[in-house]
Structure formats: C-alpha cells, structure tokens
Amino acid sequence: MAAKRAYLDYNASAPLLAAAREAMVAAFDAANPSSVHGEGRAARRLVDNARRDVAALVNGKPEHVVFTSGATEAASTLLTPDWQMGRGAVRMSRLYVCAADHPCLLNGGRFPSTQVTRIGVDGDGIVDLDVLTAALGAHDKAEGLPLVAIHAANNETGVIQPLGRIAEIVRAAGGVLVVDAVQAAGRISIDMSAGYADYLILSSHKIGGPKGVGAFVAASDLMMPRPLINGGGQEKGHRAGTENLPGIAGFGAAAREAVSGLKTIEAVRRRRDEFETIVKTLVPDVEIFGTGAPRLANTIFFAIPGVKAETAQIAFDLAGIALSAGSACSSGKVGPSHVLKAMGHGDSHGALRVSIGAATAAEDMELFRNALAAIAARRVHKGEAA
C-alpha cells in the first residue's frame, strides 16, 4: 500500500466532519431523551435541535422529520402497502421503482415482489417518463393507490432525475411519491416545500455525519406509513426505540454544515471537471456514463475499455487511491452494475466511480493522475504484447 492516500469515495461515505464529531462527543453522556427530569429534557433538546437542522437541509418542517437507523430503514418504512390517515387505513396496491434505483428501493421494501413494477431508463439513466405515465395510467385505483419511489440522484453515475416532471406525472395519477435524496442532499438544493416529493429519504454519513442514522421527511403528517419498528412512543410512534442520541446530534451538525457547504459546490464541480480531463487525456477511449444528463457536481462514473473495474480498483488502492467499482453496497459482489445494465451496458466490464468533496485537494488529484497513468501504460503494453 502507498504511504500517501487520497480518498475519492464520498458517495460511499463522506469523511466525518469535525462539527459532527464534536456534537457526538457532547451527546455521549446525555440522558434518555424520553425521561422527564432535567437531564432527560436536556437530551430532548439535543434531538429537537438536530431535527430542526435536518429539516432545514431540505426546507421541511421539523415536526415532519422521523429519525431512523439509516436510509435503508427509512426506505423499508416508507415502502409498504399499509398506510394510515388518522385512524383510517390507506392501501398502496403497487410500488413503481426506477430500474437504476438503489437496492433499498429496487427490492421493494415491504411490498411482495409481485406488486413491484420496475420502470426503465434511457442510456444516460433518466427514468422513462412515457413508460411511467403509461404504467400509472393503467393502475387500477380500485385496488389501492400507486406508490412511486425514485432516487433524486444516482449513487453510481450521479445523474439527477427530473423530479418536477416526475411529481407532475405521479400527482396526475393520484399517487404518492417517495424520493431517495441520499446522494442529492448537500450537493444540490432540495426544497421540500416545492412539492416534488411527498416523502424524502436522507442518510447522515453521506453528508459527513456518523453512520447508523438517517431519516425520512414528510411533506405532511396527514398520512403516514405503518411503522416498521413498534414499541414505545418515540418519534411520535412512527419509529419505536430509544433514540441514538450521539448519532442524531452528529447528523444535525452535519446537516448544518451541508447547508453552508452548498456555497462551495461550484468549486467542487471545477475540481471534478479537472479529474474528468485527466481521465480523458490518459484514456482517450474512456466511456464516461451519464454525461448527456444533469449530474452531481462531485461524481464521475467511467469505464476503461479492456480493463475490469475490479482489477483497476485494486490497482488504484495499491497506489493509494480509495474509489469504488460501482456502489459501496454492491461493489464487493461479483457481476456487472445493475445501473449499467438498466442503461443498456449489460456487457460492460463495470465502471469506476470517483466521488469527491470540498476537501479534495490538488495532491489527491495528482495521486490519481499517477495511478491512472500507470494503469493506462500497463493496458497499452498488454495490448502491444497481444
């Protein structure tokens, strides 16, 4: 392993922010937030403050934020056929997901697989709006409402979905829209009041907070999913269990930092473009995915022809570069990326994902350049030998 290392895997997990670490340390000795004594009330204030900070990240209402153990739990909570409006039951009879979604959406949550419809994407990874419109138009509302779940920004390609248009289609069909904003939060502006989502899913560690905590944010608490975890009355009964106070405090601190961090996003984009120029220069026949659509400012997803992504990832790691071959949740598995398959690249050897942040420095870029140059040189020599 190289002595110096560059971390270029922010989409897997952003480095823990100092503010988040400090907030966590301060919360470790706090009491149970459900206790009514002074110490408990002080702990409750930490939760309430974090709830306000997380709500502010997406311009939502603090009382509509429900903390969970992470985005996967939030997704499993929301993706259920069983909902409640007051004391009445509401039935979602079918779930519609995007074929390039993260597995926590793609697998359907608490829906049986027979009640999940996957909507395809184009070559850049944008959901097929005509197919979505037709599918929702054919939905039998006599059996229940349609529930649509889709990512705001893809975790592998960084491609941003047209949420405004999607929301219009879902609204016209009388459906409910869940948006996975895990990769988008802190990287693009998200406004819950704009009406393009009924529910948002967030993850702490993607924005520099601790792992093991996330949330979903509702546009309104008029209708809520049947709880996934039952027990005490925490989170207004929507998610039982004593709150992970250090995690929630760290999440809140990271959310505060993410709001101000949006001001640096153009600098991140310029740095990303510099990385992209290096890739194109050293590998002229490189394929960069999603370039025909809006992308997150921090993400590049590319394939080196003739080189398996896993092989290149190992070479980068040995050279001191931490990046991914696909998403972190699936990069350890054998087989091509389901995102690439959905985009029509099923025969690909996979792709490499570089994802950066405001702290990514010129030194990191130089390490990447040297490592990629060595990989490109070996590819040329191998080709000559052949």
Buried (B, 14 or more C-beta within 10 A) or exposed (E): EBEEBBBBBBBBBBEBBEBBBEBBEBBEEBBBBBEEEEBBEEBBEBBBBBBBBBBBBBBBBBEBBBBBBBBBBBBBBBBBBEBBEEEEEBEBBBBBBBBBBBBBBBBBBBBEEEBBBBBBBBEBBBBBBEBBBEBBEEBEEEEBBBBBBBBBBBBBBBBBBBBEBBBBBBBEBEBBBBBBBBBBBBBBBBEBEBBBBBBBBBBBBBBBBBBBBBBBBBBEEEBBBBBBBEEEEBBEEBBBBEBBBBBBBBBBBBBBBBBEBBEEBEEBBEBBEBBBEBBEEBBEEBBBBBBEBBBBBBBBBBBBEEBBBBBBBEBBBEBBBBBBBBBBEBBEEEEBBBBBBBBEBEEBBBBBBBBBBBBBEEEBBEBBBBBBBBBBEBBEEEEEEE
